[in-house]
Amino acid sequence: KQVAAAAKQVQEGSYSVDLPQDCKEKEVYELVTSFENMAQKLEQLEKTRTELLAGVTHELKTPVTSISGLLQAVKD
């Protein structure tokens, strides 16, 4: 139940999951560990995507502003 709830949490965009590590069954322990690793990697990918998008946006604004200023100067 806790892994299913954590999966729903990740689906909604919250990647900080905290699952108990005291599982008696090896398979359940491996599932919990793998799920936490997956959530951490997804969180890192989301941060990287956000940073990349911000960088690309900034890089595109600079030339557009320069071109706009040049066009205004030519028009004047």
N, C-alpha and C positions, 0 to 999 in steps of 0.2 A: 504494500500500500504506500509506503514511504517513497519507494522508487517511482511509482506511478505519479505520485503527487509532485515529485521533483521533476519528472519529465514534463508535466503540465507547466510547471514554473519556468523551465527552460524554453518551452514552446512560446510562452508569453513574453520572453525576452529577458528574464531575470536569471543570470547564469551562476549566481552564488548559491549553490546547493550544499546542504550539510546533511549527509546521510550517516547513520551509525556504522561504525566499523567492527562491531562485535558480533558479526554473523557467524553462526556455527557451521553452516553448510558452505563448502568451498565454492560452489557455483554461484551462490548468492553473494558471497564476498567478492568474487571476481566481477560480478555484474555491478555491484555498488562501486567498486574501484574504477572500473571502466567508465561507468556513467559519470563519475566525478571528474575523471580525466577529460572526457568528452566535453563536459560543461566548461572546464577551464580553457580548453583549446578554442571553443566557440566564443568565449568571452574575449580572448586575445585576438581572434580574427575580427570580431566586431570593433574592438578598439583600433586595430590596424585599418579597417575599412573606413572608420570615421576620420582618422587622421589623414588617410589618403584623399578622401573626398574634400576635406578642408584644404589640403595642399593644392589639389587640382583647381578648386574654386578660386583660391587666391591667385594662382598662376594665370588663370584665364581672365580675372578681373583686371590685372595690371595692364596687359596689352590692349584690352578693350578700352580702358580709361585713357591710355596714351593715344590710341587712334581717335577716340572721341574728342580729345583735346586738340589734336592736330586738325581734325575736320572743322572744329569750331574756329580755330585760328585761320584756316584757309577761307572759311566763310566770311569771317570778319574782314 
